[in-house]
Amino acid sequence: MNTAILEDHLPRATLDTNSVKSTGNKHGRSKSSESVELLVEGEKIRAVKSELARHCRFFSNMFRPIFKESIAKVIELKNVKLSSMQTFLQLLWLEANHEDMACVKLMDSLGITKVCEVLILADMLQHPAIIFFLTRYLQEMVTVSNCCEVVQTLAPTYSLAEVLEQARHLARDNIIQVSQTRE
């Protein structure tokens, strides 16, 4: 059976039919494989519950039978930016399909601030692999020309201890170049 984490926004991914157990509904699909709409900043994003649950701990917990979201057709996610959610879901799909270079290209198309926003969302949605990837990506993006900005604004604002440490080391090791870029 072909399906995707996102029904409307991403290429199709293959769903392992053995991972979905039938609960005897008329379509032979479990309730967790049904569509759900994520409501973010007033916009609906259609997704497949079983794929979200399979690839993300937050959604796996949310779709447990003890929570009302397990049967909800629309789930509102508050305090989440639409662009960050769309990027997170793209990363989720790419990561699930081992598309590492596509993940890097996607991050390259964003600015450092947007990557930080997606990192905060990944932390909220409890996805360690994406958190690790984004943190490493940010560490590699620290340069002599932007290390002061990272130290002064981005790292403290987004609580990025590893990135802050990387920027401090870079600034200390290249103090002459850093002072020239600040002039």
trRosetta pair geometry for C-beta under 8 A, 3 or more apart (Angstrom, degrees):
i j d omega theta_ij theta_ji phi_ij phi_ji
1 15 5.5 -35 86 64 94 108
1 17 5.3 105 11 -80 105 107
2 12 4.9 15 176 177 112 134
2 13 7.8 153 -160 78 71 29
2 14 6.2 -54 -111 -106 65 58
2 15 7.2 137 -142 13 17 88
3 7 7.8 -43 -164 -97 78 81
3 12 6.9 158 104 -153 6 89
3 13 6.9 -32 88 68 54 73
3 14 7.9 78 38 -149 63 20
3 15 4.5 9 41 -21 110 130
3 33 7.7 -98 -97 -170 177 100
3 48 5.2 70 164 -73 125 166
3 51 6.5 -155 119 -45 114 131
4 7 6.1 152 64 -92 99 36
4 10 5.2 -176 174 83 140 102
4 11 6.9 170 -106 102 139 36
4 12 5.0 -113 -55 -124 108 44
4 13 5.0 107 -113 17 66 85
4 48 6.6 144 81 0 41 124
4 51 6.8 43 146 -108 27 179
4 93 6.9 12 -170 -123 95 129
5 10 6.5 13 56 50 88 148
5 13 6.7 28 -15 25 79 136
5 47 5.8 -18 158 -150 61 100
5 48 6.2 -119 -136 41 25 93
5 51 4.2 -145 -99 130 62 130
5 52 6.1 110 -154 -68 90 64
5 55 6.6 -49 -99 35 129 144
5 89 6.2 -173 120 -168 125 92
5 92 5.9 -176 178 108 172 115
5 93 4.9 -140 26 -81 130 95
5 96 7.1 134 -45 22 130 154
6 9 4.4 -38 139 48 143 94
6 10 4.4 98 57 10 111 107
6 45 6.5 -54 -131 173 107 100
6 46 6.8 100 -166 86 65 63
6 47 5.2 -44 -102 -100 52 79
6 48 7.9 -123 -60 3 12 80
6 89 5.5 82 -53 156 123 132
6 93 6.8 -67 10 -56 98 137
7 35 6.2 -6 -34 -122 148 114
7 46 4.2 -53 48 117 115 112
7 47 6.4 -160 -7 -96 84 21
7 48 6.4 114 -57 -43 93 85
8 45 7.3 -140 47 -155 116 57
8 46 4.9 91 -13 46 108 109
9 45 6.9 -27 -11 -149 135 96
9 86 6.8 -117 179 -145 163 97
9 89 7.2 67 78 106 135 131
9 90 7.6 -88 128 -75 117 88
10 13 7.7 -2 122 -22 119 101
10 89 7.3 -135 -38 135 134 100
10 90 6.5 174 -93 -110 118 67
10 93 5.0 -152 -170 -82 161 177
11 93 7.8 144 53 158 76 139
13 51 7.3 117 71 -134 127 138
13 93 6.3 -153 -42 -154 138 95
13 96 6.8 30 -153 103 160 122
13 97 5.9 -126 -120 -69 117 122
15 19 7.3 -118 175 54 80 113
15 20 6.9 25 154 -22 119 127
15 33 7.7 99 176 -138 156 116
15 48 7.6 -92 -80 131 141 158
15 50 7.1 67 -149 99 133 124
15 51 6.6 -91 -100 -76 110 101
16 19 4.5 72 87 -4 103 110
16 20 7.8 157 94 -5 61 83
17 20 6.0 -62 -155 40 46 102
19 50 7.5 136 114 172 103 121
19 54 6.7 51 150 -108 144 135
20 29 6.4 -21 157 -149 134 74
20 30 5.2 -148 -172 12 85 110
20 32 7.4 -156 -132 77 89 96
20 33 4.9 32 -137 -62 137 136
20 50 5.6 0 -97 -147 109 161
21 30 5.6 59 71 -64 57 128
22 25 7.5 -141 -166 28 80 69
22 28 5.0 -44 -116 -168 127 62
22 29 6.8 -61 -112 -88 73 9
22 30 6.3 -141 -113 -60 23 71
23 30 5.0 89 -14 -125 102 67
23 31 6.0 -21 29 -13 149 87
25 28 7.1 -124 71 -33 68 16
25 29 6.4 -44 62 60 117 61
25 30 7.7 128 12 -124 116 19
25 31 6.8 115 -33 -66 143 73
29 33 4.5 -106 178 70 112 129
29 34 6.9 131 115 -62 126 71
30 33 5.1 98 60 -2 78 99
30 50 6.8 103 70 -82 111 125
31 34 5.8 -33 -169 -2 48 119
31 49 7.7 -27 134 78 60 154
31 70 7.2 59 119 161 126 88
31 71 7.0 -30 175 -102 137 71
32 49 4.9 -134 -174 117 53 117
32 50 4.7 97 125 -82 88 80
32 53 5.8 -42 -176 19 120 156
32 63 5.6 97 -128 154 98 133
32 70 7.5 -44 -90 -156 82 87
33 48 6.5 -10 -168 -177 58 102
33 49 6.3 -142 -104 63 8 92
33 50 3.9 -6 -96 -19 64 135
34 48 7.7 -177 106 -149 18 64
34 49 5.6 20 62 13 61 125
34 50 8.0 99 16 -21 40 92
35 46 5.9 -14 -166 -166 117 97
35 47 7.0 142 -154 77 67 35
35 48 6.2 -50 -100 -99 56 55
35 49 7.2 163 -141 -16 6 87
35 73 7.6 32 99 -150 82 79
36 46 7.6 152 80 -152 37 52
36 47 5.6 -28 66 69 84 85
36 48 7.5 116 19 -137 83 10
36 49 4.9 88 -17 -67 121 91
36 52 7.3 -63 48 12 129 147
36 72 7.0 61 -138 97 107 78
36 73 6.5 -164 -128 -161 59 34
36 74 7.4 159 -173 -92 70 24
36 75 6.0 10 172 2 119 110
37 44 4.4 -13 -175 -162 120 110
37 45 6.8 141 -161 65 63 39
37 46 5.5 -32 -99 -93 76 60
37 47 7.5 141 -104 20 27 75
37 73 6.4 25 19 147 96 70
37 74 4.6 -21 71 -108 105 74
37 75 7.3 165 84 23 52 64
38 44 7.1 138 68 -156 43 54
38 45 4.5 -22 59 60 98 99
38 47 6.0 26 -13 6 108 124
38 74 8.0 163 -90 -158 13 58
38 75 5.7 -28 -112 70 59 91
38 77 5.8 6 -173 -9 100 118
38 85 7.0 -158 125 175 137 141
39 42 7.1 3 -176 -115 92 14
39 43 7.3 157 -152 75 53 34
39 44 5.7 -25 -95 -95 68 69
39 45 8.0 -172 -74 19 23 74
39 74 5.5 44 -32 178 117 101
39 75 6.6 -172 17 87 85 35
39 76 4.2 -37 73 -100 116 67
39 77 6.8 166 74 16 56 67
40 43 5.8 -31 71 63 72 86
40 45 6.3 6 16 -3 113 117
40 76 7.8 155 -71 -155 41 56
40 77 5.2 -11 -90 60 87 107
40 80 5.3 -70 -137 95 108 111
40 81 7.6 44 170 127 115 17
40 82 4.8 143 118 -98 109 69
40 85 4.7 -98 -128 22 171 162
41 80 7.5 -121 -30 88 88 69
41 81 6.8 25 -40 -147 135 38
41 82 4.3 -86 38 -42 130 106
43 82 5.4 54 40 -122 132 135
44 74 7.0 -61 -120 -128 113 106
45 85 6.8 -158 -5 128 159 123
45 86 7.0 -161 -104 -88 142 78
45 89 7.0 -169 164 -22 147 167
47 51 7.0 -128 174 69 90 109
47 52 5.5 63 144 -51 132 122
47 89 7.2 -115 -96 -138 128 136
48 51 4.3 60 82 15 107 112
48 52 6.7 173 84 -12 53 85
49 52 5.8 -60 -147 38 30 109
49 53 6.0 24 159 -16 68 111
49 59 7.5 -166 -155 170 60 116
49 63 5.5 134 -173 -119 110 148
50 53 5.7 -56 -143 42 29 110
50 54 6.0 32 156 -24 64 110
51 54 5.6 -52 -140 35 30 112
51 55 6.3 0 168 4 64 114
51 96 7.9 51 -170 -161 95 174
52 55 6.6 -80 -147 49 21 91
52 56 5.7 -43 -179 39 64 116
52 59 3.9 -91 144 152 102 164
52 60 7.9 -161 122 -51 69 57
52 63 7.4 122 88 -28 107 138
52 92 7.9 20 -122 155 61 155
53 56 7.2 -79 -112 57 15 73
53 59 5.0 -119 -81 120 51 95
53 60 4.3 106 -161 -96 73 60
53 62 7.9 -134 -96 58 89 82
53 63 4.8 -75 -83 45 126 141
54 60 7.4 122 -56 -84 18 104
54 96 7.9 75 107 -130 103 133
55 59 7.9 18 66 52 67 127
55 92 5.4 111 128 -178 133 102
55 95 7.5 133 -168 85 120 103
55 96 4.8 -47 -114 -82 137 127
56 59 4.5 59 84 20 108 106
56 60 6.5 -177 91 -16 52 88
56 92 6.2 -28 -57 -131 115 133
56 125 5.8 -31 -170 160 123 110
56 126 7.3 114 -180 75 76 79
56 127 5.5 -43 -127 -81 83 111
57 60 5.3 -55 -142 36 32 118
57 61 6.3 30 160 -15 66 104
57 125 7.7 135 60 152 76 62
57 126 4.2 -81 76 113 117 118
57 127 6.7 -179 19 -79 92 55
58 61 6.2 -62 -157 37 25 105
58 62 6.3 23 150 -20 63 113
58 124 7.3 43 -95 126 150 62
58 125 4.1 -96 2 -160 152 61
58 126 4.7 146 -52 34 86 101
58 127 7.3 -60 -2 -42 105 84
59 62 5.2 -53 -139 39 37 116
59 63 6.0 24 165 -12 70 110
59 125 7.5 10 -26 -163 83 102
60 63 6.5 -65 -145 41 21 99
60 64 7.5 45 149 -48 55 88
61 64 5.9 -30 -164 -12 39 115
61 67 7.7 74 145 -15 65 149
61 126 7.9 37 6 51 129 151
62 67 5.9 -108 -166 96 44 159
62 69 4.7 -41 170 92 93 147
62 70 7.5 176 137 -64 57 66
62 75 7.4 70 164 -151 138 157
63 67 7.2 -90 -95 64 8 118
63 69 6.3 -88 -86 112 50 97
63 70 4.9 106 -165 -109 50 72
64 67 5.6 79 65 9 78 102
64 70 6.1 -89 83 -74 25 128
65 70 5.2 -161 -104 130 33 173
66 70 7.6 95 40 -13 32 140
67 70 5.3 119 72 -21 76 95
68 71 6.8 -70 -172 44 49 90
68 72 6.1 61 137 -45 78 109
69 72 4.9 -49 -136 20 44 123
69 75 5.3 50 -139 -108 107 126
72 75 5.3 106 103 -71 135 83
77 80 4.5 -11 130 22 110 143
77 85 6.8 129 82 -100 148 142
80 84 6.5 -132 -176 76 75 114
80 85 5.3 65 153 -59 119 115
80 121 6.3 84 -137 -120 95 114
80 124 7.7 -154 -93 91 101 153
81 84 4.1 80 69 9 99 109
81 85 6.8 -172 87 -10 50 84
81 117 6.2 -17 36 172 140 133
81 121 7.7 -104 40 -66 84 132
82 85 5.8 -58 -148 37 30 110
82 86 6.3 29 156 -18 66 106
83 86 5.8 -52 -145 36 31 111
83 87 6.4 30 156 -16 64 107
83 114 7.1 -67 128 -142 123 112
83 117 7.8 39 91 107 98 142
84 87 5.8 -57 -148 40 30 109
84 88 6.1 34 152 -22 65 106
84 114 7.4 -161 -89 -164 78 74
84 117 4.7 -108 -95 135 125 106
84 118 5.1 -168 -149 -86 83 62
84 120 7.8 -33 -160 64 148 91
84 121 4.7 152 152 -30 120 149
85 88 5.5 -51 -144 35 31 113
85 89 6.3 29 157 -17 65 106
85 121 6.7 -147 -79 -161 56 153
86 89 5.9 -56 -148 38 29 108
86 90 6.5 31 152 -19 63 105
87 90 5.6 -53 -149 35 33 113
87 91 6.3 34 153 -17 66 104
87 106 7.0 151 -150 162 90 119
87 110 6.9 39 -123 -67 149 147
87 114 7.2 129 -37 162 169 106
87 118 4.9 -77 102 -100 127 131
88 91 5.7 -56 -151 38 31 111
88 92 6.2 38 149 -26 65 105
88 118 5.6 179 -67 -152 80 91
88 121 5.1 -102 -65 113 142 130
88 122 6.1 -174 -125 -72 110 77
88 125 6.7 104 179 22 146 154
88 127 7.9 142 -166 28 105 151
88 130 7.1 70 -146 173 79 161
89 92 5.3 -44 -144 31 35 119
89 93 6.5 35 156 -17 63 102
90 93 5.9 -56 -152 37 31 109
90 94 6.2 26 153 -14 66 110
90 106 6.1 179 122 -140 129 153
91 94 5.6 -58 -141 43 31 109
91 95 5.8 31 159 -20 68 109
91 103 5.9 72 -132 -128 81 98
91 106 6.8 -161 -77 94 79 151
91 118 7.1 111 -11 175 146 133
91 122 7.6 -46 89 -88 147 122
91 130 5.4 92 134 -127 131 121
91 133 7.5 176 -167 84 124 143
92 95 6.0 -55 -141 38 23 109
92 96 6.2 24 157 -19 60 110
92 127 7.1 -91 -98 -130 94 160
92 130 7.0 -38 -78 -64 65 140
93 96 5.8 -57 -146 36 27 112
93 97 6.4 4 160 2 63 113
94 97 6.1 -73 -147 51 27 96
94 99 4.0 -92 -160 67 82 114
94 100 7.9 146 153 -69 103 21
94 102 4.9 -142 -139 94 128 114
94 103 4.9 163 121 -68 138 84
94 106 7.0 -152 -18 -8 164 145
95 98 7.5 33 -174 -76 32 31
95 99 7.5 -83 -56 46 23 75
95 103 6.5 64 -67 -82 76 136
95 129 5.8 134 -173 117 141 127
95 130 6.2 -97 -46 -75 161 88
95 133 7.2 -133 -98 -18 122 158
99 102 3.9 -14 152 33 113 124
99 103 6.3 135 103 -28 76 83
100 103 5.5 -51 -154 28 35 115
100 104 6.8 31 152 -16 66 101
101 104 5.6 -50 -152 35 38 112
101 105 6.4 39 150 -19 67 104
102 105 5.5 -50 -145 38 35 113
102 106 6.3 41 153 -23 65 103
103 106 5.7 -54 -151 34 29 113
103 107 6.5 25 153 -14 63 106
103 133 6.3 -45 155 175 145 145
104 107 5.8 -58 -150 39 32 108
104 108 6.2 37 151 -24 66 106
104 137 7.1 -174 -117 -114 71 115
105 108 5.5 -51 -146 34 32 116
105 109 6.7 35 153 -24 62 102
106 109 5.9 -56 -158 28 32 112
106 110 7.2 18 149 -10 62 106
107 110 5.8 -63 -155 38 40 106
107 115 5.6 57 -152 -105 96 118
107 134 7.4 -180 -109 -116 135 73
107 137 5.2 -53 163 -172 165 153
110 114 3.9 -117 -176 86 115 130
110 115 5.4 142 102 -53 125 79
110 118 7.5 38 135 -9 173 133
111 114 5.1 98 55 8 72 101
111 115 7.2 -132 101 -5 39 89
112 115 5.6 -54 -149 36 35 114
112 116 6.4 40 151 -23 66 103
112 138 6.8 98 -148 -128 92 89
112 141 5.9 172 -100 131 107 146
112 146 7.4 154 -24 166 160 151
112 150 7.7 -86 167 -92 154 94
112 154 6.2 -33 135 -117 120 156
113 116 5.6 -52 -154 32 33 114
113 117 6.7 35 149 -20 64 102
113 154 6.9 -124 -91 -110 66 107
114 117 5.5 -50 -151 33 36 114
114 118 6.5 34 152 -16 66 102
115 118 5.8 -54 -151 37 34 110
115 119 6.3 40 148 -24 65 105
115 134 6.1 173 177 -156 93 101
115 137 6.5 -126 -166 106 141 125
115 138 6.1 170 121 -77 131 96
115 141 7.6 123 54 0 163 163
116 119 5.4 -52 -149 33 33 117
116 120 6.6 35 153 -20 65 101
116 138 7.1 82 -77 -102 76 139
116 154 5.9 -144 -69 -162 153 99
116 157 7.5 49 161 91 152 105
116 158 4.3 -111 -171 -76 118 163
116 160 7.0 -89 -126 -44 102 137
117 120 5.8 -50 -151 32 32 111
117 121 6.6 31 150 -15 63 105
117 158 8.0 -106 -64 -108 41 127
118 121 5.5 -54 -150 39 36 113
118 122 6.2 41 150 -24 67 104
118 130 8.0 -99 148 163 99 118
118 134 6.3 -159 99 -115 99 146
119 122 5.5 -50 -145 34 32 114
119 123 6.6 35 152 -20 62 102
119 131 6.6 92 -155 -129 78 62
119 134 4.2 -171 -92 127 96 144
119 135 6.8 112 -137 -62 131 66
119 138 7.1 -16 -58 -32 152 137
119 158 6.7 66 78 174 122 134
119 160 7.4 36 118 -92 155 114
120 123 5.7 -52 -155 33 32 114
120 124 6.5 33 148 -18 64 105
120 158 6.1 -114 -60 -148 110 98
121 124 5.4 -53 -148 37 36 113
121 125 6.0 18 157 -5 69 111
122 125 5.9 -62 -139 50 29 101
122 127 4.9 -84 -164 58 84 105
122 130 4.2 -135 -141 106 136 116
122 131 4.9 -179 122 -69 120 71
122 134 6.2 156 26 7 155 145
123 126 7.5 31 178 -74 31 38
123 131 5.7 89 -77 -104 71 121
127 130 4.3 22 116 28 119 113
127 131 6.2 154 90 -20 65 88
128 131 5.4 -56 -142 38 32 115
128 132 6.1 34 159 -21 68 105
129 132 5.8 -52 -148 35 29 111
129 133 6.3 29 153 -18 63 107
130 133 5.5 -51 -143 38 34 113
130 134 6.1 30 159 -16 67 108
131 134 6.2 -60 -145 40 25 105
131 135 6.2 25 158 -19 63 111
132 135 5.9 -58 -145 37 26 110
132 136 6.3 23 158 -14 63 110
133 136 6.0 -62 -151 40 26 108
133 137 6.1 29 152 -23 64 109
134 137 5.4 -51 -144 35 32 116
134 138 6.3 33 156 -18 65 103
135 138 5.9 -54 -150 36 29 109
135 139 6.5 32 151 -21 63 105
135 160 7.0 178 -126 -149 86 100
135 162 5.5 53 -179 64 116 139
135 163 6.8 -131 -156 -45 71 98
136 139 5.6 -52 -148 33 33 114
136 140 6.5 28 155 -15 65 106
137 140 6.0 -62 -154 39 29 107
137 141 6.4 28 150 -23 65 110
138 141 5.4 -57 -146 34 35 114
138 142 7.2 49 154 -36 63 90
138 160 6.4 -68 118 -167 155 150
138 163 4.6 -35 124 -99 119 132
139 142 6.2 -41 -163 7 35 113
139 162 6.0 -52 -76 134 120 103
139 163 5.5 -129 -78 -101 65 68
139 166 4.6 162 -144 -56 84 166
141 146 7.7 -35 142 75 82 143
142 146 6.6 -133 -144 85 50 98
142 147 5.5 68 -177 -97 97 80
142 150 5.4 -31 -117 -20 102 171
142 163 6.5 161 -51 -164 127 80
142 166 4.9 143 36 120 155 113
142 167 4.8 -127 -148 -82 138 76
142 170 5.7 -179 135 2 113 156
143 146 5.2 64 52 26 85 92
143 147 6.6 -128 85 -39 34 85
143 170 7.3 -164 -179 174 14 152
144 147 6.1 -33 -135 -3 24 118
144 170 6.3 -140 -85 163 56 108
144 171 7.9 136 -135 -93 59 50
144 174 4.8 -81 -115 119 113 155
144 177 4.8 -22 -176 119 143 127
144 178 5.9 -127 -170 -74 83 72
144 181 6.5 150 133 -18 89 148
145 181 5.0 -159 -120 -146 65 153
146 149 5.0 -53 -166 43 71 116
146 150 5.8 75 136 -27 86 100
147 150 5.4 -53 -147 36 35 114
147 151 6.2 35 155 -19 68 105
147 167 4.3 161 -154 -158 81 83
147 168 7.8 174 178 -54 112 21
147 170 4.6 -149 -101 91 147 118
147 171 4.5 -169 126 -60 134 91
147 174 7.8 122 18 61 154 117
147 178 6.3 -64 62 -111 119 119
148 151 5.7 -54 -146 38 32 110
148 152 6.0 16 160 -8 67 114
148 167 7.9 179 -52 175 18 115
148 171 6.5 109 -70 -106 67 129
148 178 6.3 131 -46 -167 108 109
148 181 7.7 -178 6 92 125 113
148 182 6.2 65 -14 -84 168 112
149 152 6.1 -65 -138 46 25 101
149 153 5.7 -33 -177 32 66 112
149 154 6.5 49 135 -6 80 107
150 153 7.4 -77 -118 56 13 71
150 154 4.9 -46 -131 51 54 117
150 155 5.3 59 166 -24 76 106
150 163 6.4 -117 -175 150 122 102
150 164 7.0 -171 144 -103 94 50
150 166 8.0 -50 135 83 151 91
150 167 3.9 -155 95 -98 125 152
151 155 6.3 -11 -110 32 27 129
151 156 7.9 42 169 -20 38 101
151 164 6.4 99 -116 -147 59 76
151 167 4.8 -161 -57 122 83 129
151 168 6.1 109 -104 -72 119 71
151 171 6.4 -16 -35 -24 145 152
152 156 7.5 -56 164 15 21 122
153 156 6.9 -97 -162 45 12 96
153 157 5.8 3 170 -17 59 123
154 157 5.9 -67 -142 38 22 110
154 158 6.1 -16 175 14 64 114
154 160 6.9 -18 135 31 85 134
154 163 7.3 -69 115 123 109 137
155 158 6.7 -76 -139 53 20 87
155 159 7.9 41 170 -133 54 3
155 160 4.5 -103 -135 65 68 96
155 161 7.5 113 -175 -81 106 18
155 163 5.0 -159 -103 95 103 99
155 164 3.5 137 169 -75 149 89
155 167 6.2 -138 -32 20 144 140
156 159 7.4 22 -167 -75 29 42
156 164 6.9 86 -53 -98 61 133
160 163 3.9 -3 138 35 122 118
160 164 5.8 143 94 -24 74 87
161 164 5.6 -57 -145 36 28 114
161 165 6.3 29 157 -19 64 106
162 165 5.8 -54 -150 35 29 111
162 166 6.5 32 150 -20 63 106
163 166 5.5 -51 -149 35 34 115
163 167 6.4 34 152 -18 66 105
164 167 5.8 -56 -148 37 30 110
164 168 6.3 31 153 -20 65 106
165 168 5.7 -52 -146 35 31 112
165 169 6.4 31 156 -17 64 105
166 169 6.0 -57 -150 37 28 109
166 170 6.3 26 153 -18 63 110
167 170 5.7 -56 -146 38 31 112
167 171 6.2 31 156 -19 66 107
168 171 5.8 -56 -146 38 29 110
168 172 6.2 26 157 -17 65 109
169 172 5.8 -57 -144 39 29 109
169 173 6.0 20 160 -13 66 113
170 173 6.0 -60 -140 43 25 105
170 174 6.0 -18 170 21 63 115
171 174 6.6 -81 -136 58 19 82
171 175 6.7 58 159 -90 61 63
171 178 5.1 64 -142 -88 74 163
172 175 6.3 -4 -154 -57 28 99
174 177 4.4 -37 170 44 103 115
174 178 5.5 113 107 -29 87 94
175 178 5.6 -55 -141 38 29 113
175 179 6.3 29 160 -20 65 105
176 179 6.0 -55 -150 35 28 107
176 180 6.6 27 152 -18 62 107
177 180 5.7 -57 -151 36 33 112
177 181 6.5 29 154 -18 67 105
178 181 5.9 -57 -149 36 32 107
178 182 6.5 30 153 -21 65 108
179 182 5.7 -56 -149 34 34 113
179 183 7.1 45 152 -35 62 98
180 183 6.0 -44 -157 12 36 115
